[in-house]
Amino acid sequence: MKIAVIGRGLWGAAAARHLALSGADVTLIGPSEPVDKTAHPGVFGSHYDEGRITRKNASDPYWARISIASIDRYAEIEAQSGIGFYTEAGAVLAGGADYMALVEASRAACDISCDMLDRAALAQRFAFFDFPDHFTGYHEVTRAGHISPRRLVEAQTKAAQNLGAKLLPETVDGINERPNTVEVITAHGRHSFDQVLVAAGYNTDRVLGRDAQLQVFARTIAFFEVPPAEALRLKSMPTLIYEAAEDPYLLPPIKYPDGKLYIKLGGDPDDVPLSSEKDVGDWFRSGGNRAVRDHQAGILRSLMPDLNFTSLSMGACVTSWTKDRRPEVARLSNRLSVCTGGNGAGAKCSDEIGRLGAALILEETGD
Ligand SMILES: Cc1cc2nc3c(=O)[nH]c(=O)nc-3n(C[C@H](O)[C@H](O)[C@H](O)COP(=O)(O)OP(=O)(O)OC[C@H]3O[C@@H](n4cnc5c(N)ncnc54)[C@H](O)[C@@H]3O)c2cc1C
């Protein structure tokens, strides 16, 4: 039984590891991160970064449960691959009464332990944040913080390979489902598989050749370079998500491949949809929207008025949304399955989503 997973991103690489763990004959297909994004003519991914928030709490218990299941396996993935990707910096969710009531419902449903902080406790614990007076917050001190999505993909891929998976670092141009096989076409050849799981992120509909199901939105991320002394001052800074119109999220100083330390803030004032392949490619190649970056700089200046940053830069990414705001992990036919739709929140919980995708195939093959 030959199985292909198309898409070497957070979900596809996780699915490949779980399939390899079960002893299946699995090939993970997908290109590496482009070296020069501004000139790259091909496909992109939403994991080309060093920081994604990981936390157990969520406003929907579904996401809390799959995050908890994934976080519980971070150490296993690190051990199987020899690649570290997780930093236990802690995570804070903060907001007004209605916002925190939603979080509390999910927290209680999943019995998540965290410190509950009133306005005074928030100010005392995180003197570097200037929250509105009506805010309270939850601080997850353990099993929360940030992961490097780039290194997590690397770790899942390496672990899968260590368990016997094959890697085909190519872009898929099309798939043909036939009665006894699925043909996967890349620039370098045609490959036959018994089962195929498509986990190609924003590009999943195109790879499947189906009508658009996902809504894809442009996302700009602002990067604030901080000197080492400032990073030291902020050494207790957790990741943060808080109530505001832009749904801002913030990560503490993280070292990037250029050796510098950056605080990252995301959260767009508008949802700009991207529909064609060219729109998505042009967006990634553009490197982000300057007006959004400057707006985000204003948000950070209000939240952290004492922050000393030495440069401001930005990045472009996309989020892919399903209609029901839950991942699409589904069997489409006897031979084709799909695992997509991160809804802007699918990094932390990627291992469990990949496991669910793998389970679809294993149920079908009886393994
Ligand atoms: C700015 C930003 C911030 C985010 N912050 C967080 C966060 O803090 N916490 C969190 O949990 N989540 C976060 N997310 C969401 C998370 O990154 C995504 O949910 C996650 O990347 C989804 O994983 P995926 O495998 O579906 O897609 P991707 O990671 O995008 O992987 C898809 C893969 O498919 C490949 N592919 C595409 N087309 C083809 C093809 N034709 N042939 C072969 N391969 C193909 C691509 O090369 C890519 O590697 C954020 C997303 C963005 C954009």
The ligand as an SDF file (V2000), in Angstrom:
LIG
                    3D

 53 58  0  0  0  0  0  0  0  0999 V2000
    1.1730   35.4280    9.8910 C   0  0  0  0  0  0  0  0  0  0  0  0
    0.6820   34.1470   10.4700 C   0  0  0  0  0  0  0  0  0  0  0  0
    0.7550   33.9470   11.8230 C   0  0  0  0  0  0  0  0  0  0  0  0
    0.2870   32.7740   12.3880 C   0  0  0  0  0  0  0  0  0  0  0  0
    0.3920   32.6120   13.7260 N   0  0  0  0  0  0  0  0  0  0  0  0
    0.0220   31.4480   14.2870 C   0  0  0  0  0  0  0  0  0  0  0  0
    0.2330   31.2310   15.6700 C   0  0  0  0  0  0  0  0  0  0  0  0
    0.7540   32.1130   16.3840 O   0  0  0  0  0  0  0  0  0  0  0  0
   -0.1400   30.0360   16.2000 N   0  0  0  0  0  0  0  0  0  0  0  0
   -0.7020   29.0610   15.4420 C   0  0  0  0  0  0  0  0  0  0  0  0
   -1.0260   28.0010   15.9750 O   0  0  0  0  0  0  0  0  0  0  0  0
   -0.9070   29.2400   14.1130 N   0  0  0  0  0  0  0  0  0  0  0  0
   -0.5490   30.3910   13.5140 C   0  0  0  0  0  0  0  0  0  0  0  0
   -0.6930   30.5770   12.1720 N   0  0  0  0  0  0  0  0  0  0  0  0
   -1.3290   29.5220   11.3640 C   0  0  0  0  0  0  0  0  0  0  0  0
   -0.3850   28.4190   10.8970 C   0  0  0  0  0  0  0  0  0  0  0  0
    0.8510   28.9180   10.4530 O   0  0  0  0  0  0  0  0  0  0  0  0
   -1.1090   27.6590    9.7870 C   0  0  0  0  0  0  0  0  0  0  0  0
   -2.3700   27.2350   10.2810 O   0  0  0  0  0  0  0  0  0  0  0  0
   -0.3010   26.4510    9.3370 C   0  0  0  0  0  0  0  0  0  0  0  0
    0.8680   26.8830    8.6740 O   0  0  0  0  0  0  0  0  0  0  0  0
   -1.1320   25.5680    8.4330 C   0  0  0  0  0  0  0  0  0  0  0  0
   -0.3610   24.4460    8.0700 O   0  0  0  0  0  0  0  0  0  0  0  0
   -0.5740   23.7580    6.6640 P   0  0  0  0  0  0  0  0  0  0  0  0
    0.3210   22.5760    6.6340 O   0  0  0  0  0  0  0  0  0  0  0  0
   -2.0080   23.5920    6.3810 O   0  0  0  0  0  0  0  0  0  0  0  0
   -0.0700   24.8510    5.5970 O   0  0  0  0  0  0  0  0  0  0  0  0
    1.4180   25.3140    5.2910 P   0  0  0  0  0  0  0  0  0  0  0  0
    2.2230   25.3570    6.5220 O   0  0  0  0  0  0  0  0  0  0  0  0
    1.2880   26.5480    4.4750 O   0  0  0  0  0  0  0  0  0  0  0  0
    1.9890   24.1470    4.3610 O   0  0  0  0  0  0  0  0  0  0  0  0
    1.4470   23.9000    3.0970 C   0  0  0  0  0  0  0  0  0  0  0  0
    2.5510   23.2900    2.2600 C   0  0  0  0  0  0  0  0  0  0  0  0
    1.9910   22.8640    1.0280 O   0  0  0  0  0  0  0  0  0  0  0  0
    2.9770   23.0280    0.0410 C   0  0  0  0  0  0  0  0  0  0  0  0
    2.3440   23.0730   -1.2690 N   0  0  0  0  0  0  0  0  0  0  0  0
    1.4960   24.0050   -1.7710 C   0  0  0  0  0  0  0  0  0  0  0  0
    1.1910   23.7070   -3.0390 N   0  0  0  0  0  0  0  0  0  0  0  0
    1.8440   22.5460   -3.3470 C   0  0  0  0  0  0  0  0  0  0  0  0
    1.9260   21.7490   -4.5110 C   0  0  0  0  0  0  0  0  0  0  0  0
    1.2920   22.0760   -5.6450 N   0  0  0  0  0  0  0  0  0  0  0  0
    2.7150   20.6510   -4.4800 N   0  0  0  0  0  0  0  0  0  0  0  0
    3.3740   20.2940   -3.3470 C   0  0  0  0  0  0  0  0  0  0  0  0
    3.3260   21.0250   -2.2130 N   0  0  0  0  0  0  0  0  0  0  0  0
    2.5680   22.1350   -2.2170 C   0  0  0  0  0  0  0  0  0  0  0  0
    3.6830   24.3220    0.4020 C   0  0  0  0  0  0  0  0  0  0  0  0
    4.9740   24.3350   -0.1670 O   0  0  0  0  0  0  0  0  0  0  0  0
    3.6910   24.2510    1.9240 C   0  0  0  0  0  0  0  0  0  0  0  0
    4.9160   23.7220    2.3840 O   0  0  0  0  0  0  0  0  0  0  0  0
   -0.2520   31.7520   11.5610 C   0  0  0  0  0  0  0  0  0  0  0  0
   -0.3210   31.9500   10.1900 C   0  0  0  0  0  0  0  0  0  0  0  0
    0.1320   33.1350    9.6420 C   0  0  0  0  0  0  0  0  0  0  0  0
    0.0710   33.3190    8.1720 C   0  0  0  0  0  0  0  0  0  0  0  0
  1  2  1  0
  2  3  1  0
  2 52  2  0
  3  4  2  0
  4  5  1  0
  4 50  1  0
  5  6  2  0
  6  7  1  0
  6 13  1  0
  7  8  2  0
  7  9  1  0
  9 10  1  0
 10 11  2  0
 10 12  1  0
 12 13  2  0
 13 14  1  0
 14 15  1  0
 14 50  1  0
 15 16  1  0
 16 17  1  0
 16 18  1  0
 18 19  1  0
 18 20  1  0
 20 21  1  0
 20 22  1  0
 22 23  1  0
 23 24  1  0
 24 25  2  0
 24 26  1  0
 24 27  1  0
 27 28  1  0
 28 29  2  0
 28 30  1  0
 28 31  1  0
 31 32  1  0
 32 33  1  0
 33 34  1  0
 33 48  1  0
 34 35  1  0
 35 36  1  0
 35 46  1  0
 36 37  1  0
 36 45  1  0
 37 38  2  0
 38 39  1  0
 39 40  1  0
 39 45  2  0
 40 41  1  0
 40 42  2  0
 42 43  1  0
 43 44  2  0
 44 45  1  0
 46 47  1  0
 46 48  1  0
 48 49  1  0
 50 51  2  0
 51 52  1  0
 52 53  1  0
M  END
$$$$
